[in-house]
Structures are given as structure tokens and as C-alpha cells.
């Protein structure tokens, strides 16, 4: 059994075997409820547990999931604008501005006028941002592996492919 922190709440995480081999406390009791067939619920629950692991892994780099997401995209070579970051990450533009401000203060990203529209600001990583990203990516990868430890490598690849297909169609 491991301890997972959700904000100010503490949850005891226990491995749940859907065939009933291991079931613990309230979660084991509720795993048979119809909500466990709801995709939105399942995605939200996996995301909540994964966020805890990600934020813990990224803490040593003074990053959280959202700032790490901006740093990933700033390192992509795609020169996203702040508006594109907001749309892609499903965040309010003001949240992106705050995240970019923080990363910029740390010397990890820079803003530059957009090539198509000089009023739009692109966000790109600095050399320091690329170096930190490389280190943080390894920690995030370990957290992902831990969050998905119940799946084989093939199952993880299939799940990612299906999620990309659900989000963006067959173009990815």
C-alpha cells in the first residue's frame, strides 16, 4: 500500500485487481459501481493519480505539470504562440501568461514576436530550458511508468494511440 496526497486530502492507494484478487477499503467496495465504466471518470481518476506522481517527480526541478507542459512545447521546435499553448493545453490565456512569466524569470524560455503576426508572442526554450527539460523528462517518464505499472509496454502504446485518435482523429 502507498500513500498518495490529493491537495489537503490523504488517500491510501491499493492495487485493485478487477477480478477481485485484491480490493481494499472503500475503493475496493466501490470498484464494482457502474461509474467504473465511464470513460470520463476513468480518465479523471488516472489523471489525478498521475498528477500526484508527476508533480512529486518534477518538484526537484521546481516544476509542476502545467509549467512542465509549457516547457515541453517550448522545446518542441514548433514555436507555439501563447494563444496556441492556451488552446492546446486547455488553459485560460491568463494561466499561460503566468506560467510563461515564471519560466521566463527563471531563464528557461523566451518570448519573441510571431513570424505571421508580430503581436502574437511565440515561446521557445533557452539553452538552460532545454537542459532542464532533458533532466525533468527523465523524472516524468519514471512517474508515467509508475502510474501505468499495471500495463504492459504494448498496452501503454495502444492506450496512447487510442487517446491520440480520440482527441485528434486518425491524423496522428
Sine and cosine of phi, psi and omega as CSV:
sin_phi,cos_phi,sin_psi,cos_psi,sin_omega,cos_omega
0.00,0.00,0.64,-0.77,0.03,-1.00
-0.81,-0.59,0.40,-0.92,-0.01,-1.00
-0.99,-0.17,0.78,-0.63,0.03,-1.00
-0.85,-0.53,0.72,-0.69,0.01,-1.00
-0.98,-0.18,0.80,-0.60,0.09,-1.00
-0.90,-0.43,0.99,-0.13,-0.04,-1.00
0.87,0.50,-0.85,-0.53,0.02,-1.00
-1.00,-0.05,0.04,1.00,-0.06,-1.00
-0.98,-0.21,0.49,-0.87,-0.01,-1.00
-0.90,-0.43,0.74,-0.67,0.04,-1.00
-0.79,-0.62,0.70,-0.71,0.10,-0.99
-1.00,0.06,0.88,-0.47,-0.01,-1.00
-1.00,-0.04,0.75,-0.66,0.01,-1.00
-0.76,-0.66,0.59,-0.81,0.06,-1.00
-0.90,0.43,0.76,-0.65,0.01,-1.00
-0.92,-0.38,0.86,-0.51,0.08,-1.00
-0.99,-0.16,0.87,-0.50,-0.10,-1.00
-0.90,0.44,-0.32,0.95,0.06,-1.00
-1.00,0.08,-0.01,1.00,0.10,-0.99
1.00,-0.09,0.20,0.98,0.00,-1.00
-0.92,0.39,-0.75,0.67,0.03,-1.00
-0.80,-0.61,0.80,-0.60,0.12,-0.99
-0.58,-0.82,0.73,-0.68,-0.07,-1.00
-0.85,-0.53,0.70,-0.72,0.17,-0.99
0.71,0.70,-0.62,-0.79,-0.09,-1.00
-0.90,0.44,-0.63,0.77,-0.03,-1.00
-0.90,0.44,-0.67,0.74,0.04,-1.00
-0.89,0.47,-0.62,0.78,0.02,-1.00
-0.92,0.39,-0.64,0.77,-0.11,-0.99
-1.00,0.06,-0.18,0.98,-0.06,-1.00
-0.89,0.45,-0.31,0.95,0.02,-1.00
-1.00,0.03,-0.07,1.00,0.00,-1.00
-0.92,0.39,0.46,-0.89,-0.06,-1.00
-0.89,0.46,-0.38,0.93,0.00,-1.00
-0.88,0.48,-0.39,0.92,0.00,-1.00
-0.95,0.31,-0.03,1.00,0.14,-0.99
-0.97,-0.23,0.06,1.00,-0.01,-1.00
-1.00,0.01,0.88,-0.47,-0.06,-1.00
-0.86,0.51,-0.69,0.73,0.00,-1.00
-0.86,0.50,-0.70,0.72,0.04,-1.00
-0.89,0.46,-0.73,0.68,-0.03,-1.00
-0.88,0.47,-0.69,0.72,0.03,-1.00
-0.90,0.44,-0.67,0.74,0.00,-1.00
-0.90,0.43,-0.66,0.75,-0.01,-1.00
-0.92,0.39,-0.69,0.72,0.05,-1.00
-0.90,0.44,-0.65,0.76,0.02,-1.00
-0.90,0.44,-0.68,0.74,0.00,-1.00
-0.87,0.49,-0.73,0.68,0.01,-1.00
-0.92,0.40,-0.66,0.75,0.02,-1.00
-0.91,0.42,-0.60,0.80,0.02,-1.00
-0.88,0.47,-0.65,0.76,0.04,-1.00
-0.86,0.51,-0.74,0.67,0.00,-1.00
-0.91,0.42,-0.69,0.73,0.02,-1.00
-0.88,0.47,-0.76,0.65,-0.04,-1.00
-0.90,0.44,-0.58,0.82,0.07,-1.00
-0.91,0.43,-0.70,0.72,-0.01,-1.00
-0.93,0.37,-0.57,0.82,-0.05,-1.00
-1.00,0.10,-0.22,0.98,-0.06,-1.00
-0.85,0.52,-0.60,0.80,-0.02,-1.00
-0.90,0.43,-0.28,0.96,0.03,-1.00
-0.97,-0.24,0.14,0.99,-0.04,-1.00
0.84,0.54,0.67,0.75,0.04,-1.00
-0.82,-0.57,0.39,-0.92,0.19,-0.98
-0.81,-0.58,0.11,-0.99,-0.06,-1.00
-0.78,0.63,-0.73,0.69,-0.07,-1.00
-0.92,0.40,-0.72,0.69,0.00,-1.00
-0.92,0.39,-0.57,0.82,0.06,-1.00
-0.90,0.44,-0.65,0.76,0.02,-1.00
-0.88,0.48,-0.67,0.74,0.05,-1.00
-0.90,0.43,-0.67,0.74,0.00,-1.00
-0.90,0.45,-0.64,0.77,0.06,-1.00
-0.85,0.53,-0.77,0.64,-0.06,-1.00
-0.93,0.36,-0.53,0.85,0.07,-1.00
-0.92,0.39,-0.44,0.90,0.02,-1.00
-1.00,-0.02,0.00,1.00,-0.12,-0.99
-0.97,0.25,-0.29,0.96,-0.09,-1.00
0.99,0.16,0.04,1.00,-0.05,-1.00
-1.00,-0.04,-0.10,0.99,0.01,-1.00
0.74,0.67,0.86,0.52,-0.02,-1.00
-0.93,0.37,0.55,-0.84,0.13,-0.99
-0.99,0.13,0.26,-0.97,0.04,-1.00
-0.87,0.49,-0.61,0.79,0.03,-1.00
-0.90,0.44,-0.68,0.73,0.03,-1.00
-0.89,0.45,-0.64,0.77,0.05,-1.00
-0.87,0.49,-0.72,0.69,-0.01,-1.00
-0.87,0.50,-0.73,0.68,-0.02,-1.00
-0.90,0.43,-0.73,0.68,-0.07,-1.00
-0.92,0.40,-0.64,0.77,-0.03,-1.00
-1.00,0.01,0.04,1.00,0.00,-1.00
0.82,0.58,0.72,0.69,0.04,-1.00
-0.87,-0.50,0.41,-0.91,0.09,-1.00
-0.92,0.39,0.62,-0.78,0.03,-1.00
-0.80,0.60,-0.56,0.83,0.02,-1.00
-0.91,0.41,-0.52,0.85,0.06,-1.00
-0.93,0.37,-0.63,0.77,0.03,-1.00
-0.90,0.43,-0.69,0.72,0.02,-1.00
-0.84,0.54,-0.71,0.71,0.00,-1.00
-0.90,0.43,-0.67,0.74,0.01,-1.00
-0.91,0.42,-0.69,0.72,0.01,-1.00
-0.92,0.39,-0.64,0.77,0.06,-1.00
-0.82,0.57,-0.74,0.67,-0.02,-1.00
-0.88,0.48,-0.74,0.67,-0.01,-1.00
-0.92,0.40,-0.58,0.81,0.01,-1.00
-0.93,0.38,-0.67,0.75,0.06,-1.00
-0.86,0.52,-0.55,0.84,0.00,-1.00
-0.99,0.12,-0.04,1.00,0.01,-1.00
0.97,0.25,0.40,0.92,-0.07,-1.00
-0.99,-0.12,-0.42,0.91,0.04,-1.00
-0.65,-0.76,0.31,-0.95,0.12,-0.99
-0.75,-0.67,0.50,-0.87,0.13,-0.99
-0.99,-0.16,0.57,-0.82,0.07,-1.00
-0.58,-0.82,0.44,-0.90,0.06,-1.00
-0.87,0.50,0.62,-0.79,0.02,-1.00
-0.93,0.37,0.46,-0.89,0.00,-1.00
-0.96,0.27,-0.59,0.81,0.00,-1.00
-0.99,0.13,-0.66,0.75,-0.04,-1.00
-0.68,-0.73,0.95,-0.33,-0.08,-1.00
-0.91,0.42,-0.30,0.96,0.05,-1.00
-0.97,0.25,-0.45,0.89,0.03,-1.00
-0.98,0.18,0.70,-0.72,-0.01,-1.00
-0.98,-0.19,0.83,-0.56,0.11,-0.99
-1.00,0.07,0.39,-0.92,-0.01,-1.00
-0.82,-0.57,0.86,-0.51,0.03,-1.00
-0.76,-0.65,0.43,-0.90,-0.02,-1.00
-0.98,0.18,0.54,-0.84,0.16,-0.99
-1.00,0.06,0.06,-1.00,0.08,-1.00
-0.87,0.50,-0.66,0.75,0.03,-1.00
-0.91,0.42,-0.61,0.79,0.03,-1.00
-0.91,0.41,-0.61,0.79,0.03,-1.00
-0.92,0.38,-0.64,0.77,0.01,-1.00
-0.91,0.41,-0.72,0.69,0.01,-1.00
-0.90,0.43,-0.65,0.76,0.02,-1.00
-0.85,0.52,-0.71,0.71,0.01,-1.00
-0.85,0.53,-0.64,0.77,0.02,-1.00
-0.95,0.32,-0.71,0.70,-0.04,-1.00
-0.92,0.39,-0.55,0.83,-0.01,-1.00
-0.87,0.50,-0.62,0.79,0.02,-1.00
-0.90,0.43,-0.68,0.73,0.02,-1.00
-0.91,0.41,-0.66,0.75,0.02,-1.00
-0.91,0.41,-0.59,0.81,0.04,-1.00
-0.90,0.43,-0.65,0.76,0.06,-1.00
-0.90,0.44,-0.63,0.77,0.03,-1.00
-0.90,0.43,-0.65,0.76,0.04,-1.00
-0.88,0.47,-0.70,0.71,0.02,-1.00
-0.86,0.51,-0.67,0.74,0.01,-1.00
-0.91,0.41,-0.68,0.74,-0.02,-1.00
-0.91,0.42,-0.52,0.86,-0.07,-1.00
-0.94,-0.33,0.40,0.92,-0.09,-1.00
-0.86,0.52,-0.36,0.93,0.02,-1.00
-0.99,0.17,-0.06,1.00,-0.03,-1.00
-0.93,-0.37,0.51,-0.86,0.10,-0.99
-0.97,0.24,0.23,-0.97,0.04,-1.00
-0.86,0.51,-0.64,0.77,0.03,-1.00
-0.91,0.42,-0.64,0.76,0.02,-1.00
-0.91,0.41,-0.63,0.78,0.04,-1.00
-0.89,0.46,-0.72,0.69,0.01,-1.00
-0.88,0.48,-0.67,0.74,0.02,-1.00
-0.91,0.42,-0.69,0.72,0.01,-1.00
-0.87,0.49,-0.71,0.70,0.01,-1.00
-0.89,0.46,-0.68,0.74,0.01,-1.00
-0.89,0.45,-0.67,0.75,0.01,-1.00
-0.92,0.39,-0.64,0.77,0.03,-1.00
-0.92,0.40,-0.67,0.74,0.06,-1.00
-0.88,0.47,-0.66,0.76,0.02,-1.00
-0.91,0.42,-0.67,0.74,0.02,-1.00
-0.90,0.44,-0.60,0.80,-0.03,-1.00
-0.98,0.18,-0.68,0.74,-0.17,-0.99
-0.81,-0.58,0.15,0.99,0.01,-1.00
0.98,0.22,-0.28,-0.96,-0.08,-1.00
-0.99,0.16,0.09,1.00,-0.09,-1.00
-0.98,0.19,-0.18,0.98,-0.05,-1.00
-0.98,-0.19,0.00,0.00,0.00,0.00
